[in-house]
């Protein structure tokens, strides 16, 4: 499933940030502030699931469309993902990913949390990666 962020509707047409090939199957996804914040929390929980060492940093990638959607409330999402204020990251126009069932693709409205910690045996930095996006949301 591809996720494309819409930015405008006009005369019964939906305009998205990226192209959708003619004849493609389309499902309309929906989410609200509560579900997007829940997804951010789930991304953080998944990132911390298998951690056996102290986390020294968080690397967070968030889609710019989430900032535009939340406005001033975007601070809430960051606070959920980075309550210890140890994170750094980027706001992106989308993320290139593979869900394991298809080719690489561009996803919009994604949020990714990656933990960074020191490997206690080798003292090298390693990361545990997990991401969550609204493609898990129900279709309507």
C-alpha positions in Angstrom: 0.0 0.0 0.0 1.3 3.4 -0.9 0.4 6.4 1.3 0.1 9.7 -0.5 -0.7 12.9 1.4 -3.5 15.0 0.0 -3.1 18.8 0.1 -6.2 20.0 -1.7 -9.6 18.9 -3.2 -11.1 20.7 -6.1 -14.1 19.9 -8.3 -14.3 16.3 -6.9 -10.6 15.7 -7.4 -8.0 14.9 -4.7 -4.5 16.4 -5.2 -1.6 14.6 -3.6 2.1 15.4 -3.0 3.2 12.6 -5.3 1.8 11.0 -8.4 -0.6 8.1 -8.4 -0.5 6.2 -11.7 -3.8 6.2 -13.6 -5.8 3.0 -12.9 -4.3 2.4 -9.5 -6.4 1.0 -6.7 -7.0 3.8 -4.1 -8.0 3.5 -0.5 -8.8 6.6 1.5 -7.1 6.6 4.9 -8.2 8.7 7.8 -6.7 9.7 11.1 -7.2 12.4 13.6 -5.0 14.1 16.2 -5.6 11.3 18.8 -4.7 8.5 16.4 -1.6 10.2 15.1 -0.4 10.8 18.6 -1.2 7.2 19.4 1.0 6.1 16.4 3.8 8.3 17.7 3.6 6.6 21.1 3.5 3.2 19.4 6.6 4.0 17.4 8.5 4.9 20.6 7.3 1.8 22.4 8.4 -0.4 19.5 11.8 1.3 19.4 12.4 0.6 23.1 11.0 -3.0 23.1 14.3 -4.9 22.7 16.7 -2.4 24.4 19.0 -4.0 26.9 21.3 -1.0 27.4 20.7 2.6 28.3 19.6 4.7 25.5 21.8 7.7 24.9 20.0 9.3 22.0 16.9 9.1 19.9 16.9 9.7 16.2 13.4 10.9 15.0 12.2 11.4 11.5 8.8 13.0 11.1 7.0 13.9 7.9 6.5 17.7 7.5 2.8 17.1 6.8 2.4 16.1 10.4 3.8 19.5 11.5 1.4 21.2 9.1 -1.5 19.1 10.4 -0.7 19.6 14.1 0.4 23.3 13.9 1.3 24.5 17.4 0.3 21.1 18.8 3.2 19.4 17.1 5.1 19.9 20.4 2.8 17.2 21.9 4.0 14.7 19.4 7.6 15.4 20.1 7.0 15.3 23.8 5.5 11.8 23.4 8.4 10.5 21.4 11.2 12.2 23.3 10.1 12.7 27.0 13.7 12.7 28.1 14.8 15.4 25.6 17.6 13.3 24.2 16.4 13.3 20.6 17.5 14.8 17.3 16.3 14.3 13.8 14.7 15.8 10.7 11.4 16.8 9.2 11.1 15.2 5.8 8.8 15.3 2.7 8.2 11.6 3.0 10.2 8.5 3.8 11.5 5.9 1.4 10.8 2.5 2.9 9.9 -1.1 2.2 7.3 -2.9 4.3 8.7 -6.3 3.3 6.0 -7.1 0.8 6.9 -4.8 -2.0 9.5 -2.6 -3.6 10.9 0.6 -2.1 8.3 3.3 -2.0 7.7 6.8 -0.7 5.4 7.1 2.3 3.9 10.3 3.7 2.7 11.2 7.2 5.2 8.8 8.7 7.0 9.1 12.0 10.1 7.0 12.8 11.9 6.6 16.1 15.3 5.0 16.3 17.1 4.4 19.6 20.9 4.8 19.8 22.8 3.2 22.6 26.3 2.1 23.4 26.9 -1.6 23.0 28.2 -2.7 26.4 30.5 -5.4 25.0 32.2 -3.5 22.1 31.6 0.1 23.2 30.4 0.8 19.6 27.2 2.7 19.0 24.4 0.7 17.5 20.8 1.5 16.8 17.5 -0.2 16.9 15.1 1.0 14.2 11.3 1.0 14.1 8.8 3.2 12.4 5.1 3.6 12.4 2.9 5.4 9.9 -0.8 6.0 9.3 -1.0 3.3 6.7 -2.0 1.1 9.8 -5.1 3.3 10.0 -8.4 1.9 8.8 -9.6 2.7 5.3 -12.9 4.3 4.7 
